[in-house]
């Protein structure tokens, strides 16, 4: 084993180095300023709400219903309307 601080072999562990106070600080542990981020990143996902023109609504876009609603997806093809009515009766008509 070799001490990473002083370079001596077999005497001690790096954490117990008697010469650690005399060693120069290692540059790899010093915080460096972050590199500037590139202005355009190719291939990065941008959610629709953050894309250019997101605040504009198209004519074909449906308006959101302001009433309370419950969306149910991934239903089995065997599911029938009476079962859903029974299941969601407590939430309203």
N, C-alpha and C positions, 0 to 999 in steps of 0.2 A: 504494500500500500504506500501511496505517495501523498504527502500533505499538499493540498492545493494552494495553501497560503505561502509556505516557505520552500516547498519542493523537496524536503528531506524524506528519505525512505524509512518506513518501519518504526520510527520513534513514537509517533502519536497520530491521533485522528485530526482532521482539519478543524473540527469544532473545539479541540483542546490544544490548539497550536500556541506555544508560549511566545511566538514571534508575531502573533496577529496584530498587536498594537503597532509594531514597527513596519508592517506591510503597507504598501501604497494601495489606495482604494482601487478596486477593479472597475473599469469603465462599463462593463456589461450590466452592472447593477444600478448604475446611475440613470435616473429618468431623463429621457431625451424628448424634445418636442415632437409631437406627432407629425407625420408626413402629411402634406396637403392632400386632401381628398380630390380625386379627379372630378371634373365638372360633369362629365357624362359617363355613365356606366352602361355598358352594353350587357344585355341579358338580365338586368336586375328587374325583379317584379315590382310593378307599380300598381297599387290597388286602383280600381276605377274611380273612387272618390278623390284620389290625388292626381289623376291624369289631367292633361290640359283640356279645358272646356268642361270640366266636371260640374261646374255650377250652372251650366246651360242645360236646359231640358229639351229634348227633341219632341217633335209633334207626335211621334209614335209611342212615346213613353206614357204609360198609364199613371194617373194620379194615385197617390197612396190613399187608401181609405182610412179616415181618421178614427173610425170606430174600433173598439177592441176586437181582436181576432186571434184565432188559434190556427196555426198552419200544421198540417199533418202530412208527412211525406213517407215514402218507402213503405206503402201499404201493400199487403198481400193482395193478389188478384181475387182471392176468395172473400175479401171483405165486402160486406153489404151495407147499404145505407142505414137500415134499422139498427145494426150493431153500432155504427158511428153515432147515430142519434142518441142511443142509450148511453154510450160512453161519455158524450159531451153535453148531456142534458143539464148537468149542474152548472155549466158555464154560461148558459143563456139559450135563447130560442134558436 
